[in-house]
Amino acid sequence: MKPFWRSFWASTLSYVIISIIFSVIIILIFSAITSSLSMKKELIINANTILKIDLNQEIAERSELKFNQNIQAPFELIMGLKEIKSSIKKAKTDDRISGILLNTENIAIGLASLDELRDALYDFKESGKFIYSYSENYSQKSYYLSSLADKIILYPEGMVDFRGLSSELLFFKNALDRLDVDVQIIRGSNNTFKSAVEPFMYEKMSPENRAQIQKLLDDLWKNMIKNIKNERGLSIENLNEIADSIYSNNAENSLNHKLVDALAYEDQLDSIIRTNKEMAAADSIYFLDFKKYIKDNVSKQKEAEISQNQNVAIVYAVGEIISGKSNQGKMGSETIVKALRKAKNNPSIKAIVLRVNSPGGSALASDVIWREVQLTKEKKPVFVSMGDVAASGGYYISCAADRIFAGPNTVTGSIGVFGVIPNLNTMLKNKIGITVDRVETNEHASFSMLNKLSDFERKKIQEGVDDIYDDFISKVANGRDGLKKVDVDNIGQGRVWSGKEAINIELIDEIGNLNNAIDYAAKSVDIKSEDIRILNLPEIKNNQFLEILQSLEMEEVSFSNNLNFIDKVKSILNQINENKTLYKFQARLPYEIIID
């Protein structure tokens, strides 16, 4: 036995020693990384430096760390719209920066956020500095952003994808019938525009849904080509003809129809810049990665804010609305309420801007956030800035604000409610051979996906949906001075609107971006623009880890926003799967609008 115990204790001791050594190594590595963060290296920027802004990736409201299931690349560093805009603003007055070179072949951002980027670049151009754009291909969104550039340069074998906007929806009614799946749908009695449930009801769009999508796309397209017209000197008629005839299907046609200014390979850019800027061949040109410039700018902003009291809070309400805490790109009512209370109870904060970018979600969670906005407004003014979308529950949490700002391309409205209860009983019996039996203490104790609703049960759920809708429009009417309940119902019923249309029907107060909302909020409490100090809420928990990754200059996973058929099916199946944990009544946008 002695040899056994001697071997046992020797192995155990070895394991303990190795574990301690490994732990010490990890601690030393982490300490070294942390120390490197504290020893901030000064970013050296030479004269005649051109910022190379590569936007071929997903862009969030704020810089964040996104975890993936990819073992080789378990995380993705997402650039934030907030940080991009502030860094462009800094570059405007930075004497070392002579211009910007855009690279925007594919940009994963909504049209309203794209307008905010355009505004930031317009402001940069007021300094007299140049903006050039170069890409091998231009998607419609990337071309829309690049259209403000002084020169648009295209790869000789590339193209500009300029064909107009479209929206495609998949319908599952026939498939569900073949599978014997009965999707029991209850929506507001007059919510004919609340079309999130139509794929389970019909084989194609209802006339109401087709009309609202057509109107929305027309509004977005008109705004896009109007802005392109102003920059490119092309008429609306010219632009529509180019789109209808697909004249931009190759580089030569794109050049001939004046969508671009030149065709060139990337190695020829240096010569083009020198020629147009009248620079001598001996003059040095330096290109700087925009991410490094953002990192340096954010670092200096944090240092400047350490000794200053913030006076305006921005509460970011981004993603699908759920109950509980925020997670994985979804906003939790508990998290947003906590952020609002923190701003409300902070004596240095004088005004609050709620930045809403959400298609909605749980009606209950939306109401919880709405209530906190109401309570906060009693103590401090609350203003809303709408991003790409603030619809259904996203509008619900916005309607109580003192003033609402939205972009012309913001998707908003969708004031309506629905509930979905699938019945799998018949499918399980006919397709698999599984039957269901139950025991109940009361007649209506079983509300599940394995039970068909009785007429009485359906009637009760319908009453609940109608009550929530009635409460929804009442709260909108109370929050929007000048609108009566009947007015809200007339523009509600689940219908979506562009920001441009929303101002005409008084759903919003002003066309403007986040900066406009911040300026207005500051002015309302007598804070001068140069004295604005921002507190960003909720705090991003992975900020410290994010800085570590940035210090190591680790690249994020490349991102493409081109959705193929499989991606669309997966997106819808994910929504169906989420229904298992969703609150029974939903106030959400009927569909996801994706424009390539």
C-alpha positions in Angstrom: 0.0 0.0 0.0 2.9 2.4 0.8 4.0 2.6 -2.9 0.4 3.4 -3.9 0.1 6.3 -1.3 3.6 7.5 -2.1 2.6 7.7 -5.8 -0.8 9.2 -5.0 0.6 12.0 -2.9 3.4 12.7 -5.3 0.9 13.0 -8.2 -1.4 15.2 -6.1 1.5 17.5 -5.1 2.7 17.7 -8.7 -0.8 18.7 -9.8 -1.0 21.4 -7.1 2.4 22.8 -8.0 1.7 22.8 -11.7 -1.7 24.5 -11.1 0.0 27.2 -8.9 2.7 27.8 -11.5 0.1 28.1 -14.3 -2.0 30.5 -12.2 1.0 32.7 -11.5 1.8 32.8 -15.2 -1.7 33.8 -16.1 -1.7 36.5 -13.4 1.7 37.8 -14.6 0.5 38.0 -18.2 -2.7 39.8 -17.2 -0.7 42.2 -15.1 1.6 42.9 -18.0 -1.3 43.7 -20.2 -2.9 45.9 -17.6 0.4 47.7 -17.1 0.6 48.3 -20.8 -2.8 50.0 -20.7 -1.6 52.4 -18.0 1.5 53.2 -20.0 -0.4 54.9 -22.8 1.6 55.3 -26.0 1.3 58.6 -27.7 -0.1 58.2 -31.2 2.4 59.8 -33.6 0.6 61.6 -36.5 2.7 63.3 -39.2 1.7 66.3 -41.3 -0.2 65.4 -44.5 -1.9 62.4 -42.8 -5.0 61.0 -44.4 -7.5 59.1 -42.2 -8.3 55.8 -43.8 -11.8 55.0 -42.6 -12.8 51.4 -43.3 -16.5 50.9 -42.5 -16.9 47.4 -43.9 -18.2 46.0 -40.7 -21.1 46.1 -38.3 -21.4 49.4 -36.4 -23.2 49.6 -33.1 -24.5 52.6 -31.2 -21.5 52.4 -28.9 -18.3 50.5 -29.2 -18.8 47.0 -27.6 -17.4 43.6 -27.3 -19.6 40.9 -29.0 -19.0 37.3 -28.2 -19.3 34.7 -31.0 -19.5 30.9 -31.0 -16.5 30.7 -33.3 -13.7 29.0 -31.3 -11.0 30.6 -33.5 -12.4 34.1 -33.0 -14.5 34.0 -29.9 -15.1 37.8 -29.8 -15.7 40.6 -32.2 -14.8 44.2 -31.6 -17.7 46.5 -32.8 -17.0 50.1 -33.6 -19.6 52.5 -32.2 -21.4 55.3 -34.1 -20.8 57.6 -31.1 -17.0 57.1 -31.2 -16.9 57.4 -35.0 -18.7 60.7 -35.0 -16.7 62.2 -32.2 -13.4 61.2 -33.9 -14.4 62.7 -37.2 -15.3 65.9 -35.3 -11.8 65.9 -33.7 -10.2 65.3 -37.1 -11.9 68.5 -38.5 -9.7 70.7 -36.3 -6.6 68.5 -36.3 -4.0 70.3 -38.3 -2.1 67.0 -38.9 -5.1 65.5 -40.8 -5.4 66.7 -44.3 -8.3 64.6 -45.5 -10.3 61.4 -45.3 -10.2 58.3 -47.6 -13.5 56.3 -47.2 -13.7 52.6 -47.9 -17.4 51.5 -47.8 -18.0 48.5 -50.0 -20.4 47.1 -47.4 -21.6 49.0 -44.4 -23.8 47.2 -41.8 -25.8 50.2 -40.5 -29.3 51.5 -40.9 -30.3 54.5 -43.0 -31.0 56.8 -40.1 -27.5 56.1 -38.6 -26.1 56.5 -42.1 -27.5 60.0 -42.2 -25.8 60.8 -38.9 -22.5 59.7 -40.4 -23.2 61.8 -43.4 -23.8 64.8 -41.1 -20.5 64.2 -39.4 -18.7 64.0 -42.7 -20.4 67.2 -44.0 -19.3 69.0 -40.9 -15.7 67.7 -41.5 -15.8 69.1 -45.1 -16.6 72.6 -43.7 -13.0 72.8 -42.6 -11.9 72.8 -46.3 -10.3 69.4 -46.0 -11.1 66.7 -48.7 -13.0 63.5 -48.6 -12.2 60.8 -51.2 -14.0 57.5 -51.5 -12.5 54.3 -53.0 -14.0 50.9 -53.2 -13.9 47.8 -55.4 -17.7 47.7 -55.3 -20.3 50.0 -53.8 -23.5 48.7 -52.2 -26.5 51.1 -52.3 -25.9 52.1 -48.7 -22.2 52.5 -49.1 -22.7 54.6 -52.3 -25.3 56.8 -50.4 -22.7 57.6 -47.8 -19.9 58.0 -50.4 -22.0 60.3 -52.6 -20.9 63.3 -50.5 -17.2 62.7 -51.2 -15.2 65.2 -53.3 -14.2 62.3 -55.6 -15.7 58.8 -55.8 -13.2 56.3 -57.2 -14.1 52.8 -58.4 -12.0 49.7 -59.1 -11.8 49.2 -62.9 -13.6 45.9 -62.7 -16.1 46.9 -60.0 -19.6 48.2 -60.0 -22.1 50.3 -58.2 -25.2 48.4 -57.0 -27.8 51.0 -57.6 -31.2 49.5 -58.3 -33.7 50.9 -55.8 -35.1 49.5 -52.6 -37.1 46.4 -52.0 -38.5 44.3 -49.1 -39.1 40.5 -49.3 -41.1 38.5 -46.8 -41.4 34.8 -46.4 -44.8 33.2 -45.7 -45.2 29.9 -44.0 -49.0 29.3 -44.1 -48.9 26.5 -46.6 -46.0 24.8 -44.9 -47.7 25.0 -41.5 -50.9 23.6 -43.0 -49.0 20.6 -44.4 -47.4 20.1 -41.0 -50.8 20.3 -39.3 -49.5 23.2 -37.2 -52.2 25.6 -36.1 -50.8 29.1 -35.3 -53.5 30.8 -33.2 -53.1 34.6 -33.8 -54.7 37.4 -31.8 -54.0 41.0 -32.7 -55.7 44.3 -31.9 -59.2 44.2 -33.4 -58.4 47.0 -35.9 -54.6 46.4 -36.1 -54.8 45.5 -39.7 -51.3 47.0 -40.3 -49.7 45.0 -37.5 -48.2 42.5 -40.0 -45.7 40.6 -37.9 -48.1 37.7 -37.8 -49.0 37.7 -41.5 -46.5 35.0 -42.5 -48.5 32.5 -40.4 -51.8 33.7 -41.7 -51.5 34.3 -45.4 -49.6 33.2 -48.5 -48.8 36.8 -49.5 -48.9 40.4 -48.1 -52.3 41.8 -47.1 -53.3 45.0 -49.1 -52.7 47.0 -45.9 -49.2 45.6 -45.4 -48.3 46.0 -49.0 -49.5 49.6 -48.9 -47.5 50.6 -45.8 -44.3 48.9 -47.0 -44.5 50.6 -50.4 -45.1 54.0 -48.8 -42.2 53.5 -46.4 -39.8 52.3 -49.1 -40.8 55.2 -51.4 -40.1 57.7 -48.6 -36.7 56.2 -47.9 -35.7 56.1 -51.6 -36.9 59.6 -52.2 -34.8 60.9 -49.4 -31.7 58.9 -50.5 -31.8 60.1 -54.1 -32.6 63.7 -53.2 -29.4 63.7 -51.1 -27.4 62.0 -53.9 -28.8 64.5 -56.4 -27.6 67.4 -54.4 -24.0 66.0 -54.3 -23.6 64.5 -57.7 -25.4 67.1 -59.8 -27.7 64.4 -61.3 -31.5 64.9 -61.5 -34.0 62.7 -59.8 -35.1 61.5 -63.2 -31.5 60.6 -64.1 -31.0 58.6 -60.9 -34.3 56.7 -61.3 -33.4 55.9 -64.9 -30.0 54.6 -63.8 -31.7 52.4 -61.2 -34.5 51.2 -63.6 -32.1 50.4 -66.4 -29.3 49.0 -64.1 -26.8 51.3 -66.0 -24.3 50.9 -63.1 -23.8 47.1 -63.7 -20.1 47.7 -64.5 -17.4 50.3 -63.9 -17.4 51.9 -67.3 -21.2 52.5 -67.2 -20.9 53.8 -63.6 -18.4 56.3 -64.8 -20.3 57.3 -68.0 -23.5 57.9 -66.0 -21.5 60.1 -63.5 -22.1 58.0 -60.5 -18.3 57.9 -60.0 -15.5 60.3 -60.9 -12.7 57.9 -61.8 -11.6 54.3 -62.3 -8.4 53.3 -60.6 -6.5 50.5 -58.9 -5.7 51.0 -55.3 -1.9 51.5 -56.0 -2.9 54.5 -58.1 -4.6 56.4 -55.3 -1.4 58.1 -54.2 -1.0 59.6 -57.6 -4.6 60.7 -57.9 -4.5 62.5 -54.5 -1.2 64.2 -55.4 -2.7 65.4 -58.7 -5.9 66.7 -57.3 -4.2 68.3 -54.2 -1.4 69.8 -56.3 1.2 68.1 -54.1 4.8 67.6 -55.3 6.1 64.1 -55.8 8.6 64.7 -53.0 5.9 65.5 -50.5 5.2 62.6 -48.1 1.6 61.3 -47.7 0.8 59.2 -44.7 -2.3 57.0 -44.2 -3.6 56.4 -40.6 -6.0 53.6 -39.7 -9.1 55.2 -38.3 -9.4 52.7 -35.5 -6.1 53.9 -34.0 -7.3 57.4 -34.3 -10.6 56.5 -32.5 -8.8 54.7 -29.8 -6.5 57.7 -29.1 -9.5 60.1 -29.2 -11.6 58.0 -26.8 -8.6 57.6 -24.4 -8.0 61.3 -24.2 -11.8 62.0 -23.8 -11.8 59.7 -20.8 -8.8 61.4 -19.2 -10.5 64.8 -19.7 -13.7 63.5 -18.1 -12.2 62.1 -14.9 -12.1 65.4 -13.1 -15.4 66.8 -14.5 -18.9 66.4 -13.4 -21.2 65.3 -16.3 -24.4 67.3 -16.8 -26.2 65.5 -19.6 -26.9 61.8 -19.5 -27.5 59.6 -22.5 -29.4 56.4 -21.8 -28.9 54.0 -24.7 -32.1 51.9 -25.2 -31.0 49.6 -28.0 -32.3 46.2 -29.2 -35.4 44.1 -28.7 -37.2 44.9 -25.5 -37.3 42.1 -22.9 -38.1 41.8 -19.2 -35.1 41.6 -16.8 -31.5 42.5 -17.6 -30.1 43.4 -20.9 -28.2 40.7 -22.7 -26.9 39.8 -26.2 -28.0 42.9 -27.9 -31.4 43.0 -26.2 -32.5 45.8 -23.8 -33.8 44.6 -20.5 -36.4 46.7 -18.7 -34.5 46.2 -15.4 -31.3 47.5 -17.0 -32.9 50.6 -18.6 -34.9 51.5 -15.5 -31.7 51.3 -13.4 -29.9 53.6 -15.9 -32.8 56.1 -15.8 -32.8 56.1 -12.0 -29.1 56.6 -11.9 -29.4 59.7 -14.1 -32.4 60.9 -12.3 -30.7 60.7 -8.8 -27.4 62.1 -9.9 -27.4 65.8 -8.7 -24.9 66.9 -11.4 -27.2 65.6 -14.3 -29.5 68.3 -15.4 -31.2 66.7 -18.5 -31.5 63.2 -20.0 -31.5 62.0 -23.6 -33.0 58.6 -24.2 -31.4 57.2 -27.4 -33.9 54.6 -28.8 -33.0 52.1 -31.5 -35.5 49.3 -31.1 -38.2 47.4 -33.1 -40.0 46.8 -29.8 -40.7 43.5 -28.0 -42.5 42.7 -24.8 -45.5 44.9 -24.2 -45.1 44.5 -20.4 -41.4 45.4 -20.4 -42.1 48.4 -22.6 -44.7 49.6 -20.1 -42.2 49.2 -17.2 -39.7 51.4 -19.1 -42.4 53.9 -20.0 -43.4 54.2 -16.4 -39.8 55.1 -15.4 -39.6 57.7 -18.1 -42.7 59.3 -16.7 -41.2 59.3 -13.2 -37.9 60.6 -14.4 -39.6 63.4 -16.3 -41.2 64.6 -13.1 -37.7 65.4 -11.8 -35.7 66.2 -14.9 -36.4 66.8 -18.5 -36.3 63.8 -20.8 -35.7 64.0 -24.5 -35.7 61.1 -27.1 -33.4 60.7 -30.0 -34.5 57.9 -32.4 -32.0 55.9 -34.3 -32.7 53.6 -37.3 -35.9 52.3 -35.8 -38.1 53.2 -32.8 -41.3 51.3 -33.5 -44.0 49.6 -31.6 -42.5 49.0 -28.1 -39.7 51.3 -29.2 -42.2 54.1 -29.7 -44.1 53.1 -26.5 -41.0 53.9 -24.4 -40.5 57.2 -26.3 -43.9 58.7 -26.3 -43.8 60.2 -22.8 -40.6 62.3 -23.5 -40.7 66.1 -23.5 -39.5 66.2 -27.1 -38.8 63.6 -29.7 -36.1 63.8 -32.4 -35.9 61.4 -35.4 -34.0 61.2 -38.7 -35.9 61.4 -42.0 -35.1 57.7 -42.5 -36.0 56.6 -39.0 -38.7 53.8 -39.0 -41.2 54.6 -36.3 -44.9 54.2 -35.3 -46.2 50.6 -35.5 -48.5 51.3 -32.6 -50.2 48.0 -32.2 -50.3 44.7 -30.2 -50.4 41.0 -31.1 -50.2 37.6 -29.5 -49.2 34.2 -31.0 -50.0 30.8 -29.5 -49.0 27.9 -31.7 -51.0 24.6 -31.3 -48.8 21.6 -32.0 -51.3 19.0 -30.9 -52.5 17.8 -34.3 -48.9 17.8 -35.8 -47.6 15.6 -33.0 -50.4 13.1 -33.4 -50.5 12.9 -37.2 -46.8 13.3 -38.1 -45.1 11.6 -35.1 -47.7 9.6 -33.3 -47.5 11.5 -30.0 -50.8 12.2 -28.2 -51.5 14.5 -25.3 -53.7 14.1 -22.3 -54.2 16.3 -19.3 -55.7 16.8 -15.9 -57.1 20.2 -14.9 -58.6 21.6 -11.7 -60.5 24.2 -13.7 -61.9 24.4 -17.2 -59.3 26.8 -18.6 -56.2 25.9 -16.6 -54.2 24.8 -19.6 -53.0 27.5 -22.0 -50.1 25.8 -23.9 -48.7 25.0 -27.3 -50.3 21.5 -26.9 -53.9 22.8 -26.6 -56.3 24.4 -29.0 -58.0 27.6 -27.7 -61.7 27.4 -27.2 -63.9 30.2 -28.4 -64.2 31.5 -24.9 -60.5 31.5 -24.4 -59.8 33.2 -27.7 -62.3 35.8 -26.8 -60.6 36.5 -23.4 -57.2 36.8 -25.0 -58.6 39.1 -27.7 -60.0 41.3 -24.9 -56.5 41.4 -23.3 -54.9 42.4 -26.5 -57.5 45.1 -27.1 -57.0 46.4 -23.6 -53.2 46.7 -24.1 -53.8 48.5 -27.4 -56.3 50.9 -25.8 -53.8 51.6 -23.1 -51.0 52.1 -25.7 -52.9 54.7 -27.7 -54.0 56.4 -24.5 -50.4 56.8 -23.3 -49.4 58.1 -26.7 -52.2 60.7 -26.6 -51.2 61.8 -23.1 -47.6 62.1 -24.1 -48.1 63.9 -27.4 -49.7 67.3 -26.8 -52.3 68.1 -29.5 -53.1 64.5 -30.3 -56.3 62.9 -29.1 -56.8 59.2 -28.5 -58.9 58.9 -31.7 -56.1 60.6 -33.6 -53.5 58.1 -32.4 -55.8 55.3 -33.3 -56.2 56.6 -36.8 -52.4 56.7 -37.3 -51.8 53.6 -35.3 -53.4 50.2 -36.0 -49.9 48.8 -36.4 -48.8 51.1 -39.2 -45.2 52.1 -39.7 -44.0 55.5 -40.8 -40.7 57.1 -41.9 -39.4 60.0 -39.7 -40.2 62.4 -42.6 -43.9 61.4 -42.4 -43.9 61.0 -38.6 -43.4 64.7 -38.1 -46.4 65.6 -40.2 -48.7 63.4 -38.1 -47.1 64.6 -34.8 -45.5 61.4 -33.7 -42.2 63.2 -33.4 -41.4 66.9 -32.9 -38.3 67.5 -34.9 -36.0 66.0 -37.6 -32.6 65.8 -36.1 -29.9 63.4 -34.9 -28.5 62.6 -31.5 -26.3 65.7 -31.4 -29.3 67.9 -32.1 -31.2 66.2 -29.2 -28.2 66.7 -26.9 -27.8 70.4 -27.8 -31.6 70.9 -27.3 -31.5 69.2 -23.9 -28.5 71.3 -22.8 -30.1 74.5 -23.9 -33.3 73.7 -22.1 -31.4 73.7 -18.8 -29.1 76.6 -19.6 -26.0 74.6 -20.4 -23.8 76.2 -23.0 -22.7 73.9 -25.9 -19.1 74.2 -24.9 -19.9 73.2 -21.4 -21.7 69.9 -22.2 -20.3 66.9 -20.3 -21.8 63.5 -21.2 -22.6 60.6 -18.9 -23.2 57.4 -21.0 -25.6 54.8 -19.5 -26.0 51.9 -19.0 -22.3 51.4 -18.3 -20.7 48.8 -20.6 -19.5 46.0 -18.3 -16.8 44.8 -20.7 -15.2 48.2 -21.1 -12.0 47.2 -19.3 -11.7 44.0 -21.3 -12.5 46.0 -24.4 -9.6 48.4 -23.7 -7.2 45.4 -23.2 -8.2 44.0 -26.6 -7.8 47.4 -28.2 -4.4 47.8 -26.7 -3.4 44.5 -28.3 -4.8 45.8 -31.6 -6.7 42.5 -32.2 -8.8 42.6 -35.3 -12.5 41.8 -35.3 -14.1 39.2 -37.4 -15.1 40.5 -40.8 -18.8 41.2 -41.3 -21.1 41.1 -44.3 -24.7 42.2 -44.2 -25.7 40.4 -47.4 -28.5 38.1 -46.3 -29.2 35.1 -48.5 -32.2 32.8 -48.4 -30.8 30.6 -45.7 -30.1 33.6 -43.5 -33.6 34.9 -43.9 -35.1 31.5 -42.9 -32.7 31.2 -39.9 -33.7 34.7 -38.8 -37.4 33.8 -38.8 -36.8 30.4 -37.2 -34.9 32.2 -34.4 -37.9 34.5 -33.9 -40.2 31.5 -33.6 -37.8 29.8 -31.2 -37.7 32.9 -29.0 -41.5 32.8 -28.7 -41.1 30.1 -26.1 -39.7 32.6 -23.6 -41.5 35.7 -24.8 -44.1 37.6 -22.9 -47.5 36.6 -24.3 -48.4 40.0 -25.7 -45.9 41.7 -28.1 -45.5 45.3 -29.3 -42.9 44.9 -31.9 -42.1 46.0 -35.5 -43.8 43.7 -38.1 -40.6 43.0 -40.0 -36.9 43.7 -40.2 -35.9 46.2 -42.9 -32.6 45.3 -44.5 -31.2 47.5 -47.3 -28.0 46.3 -49.0 
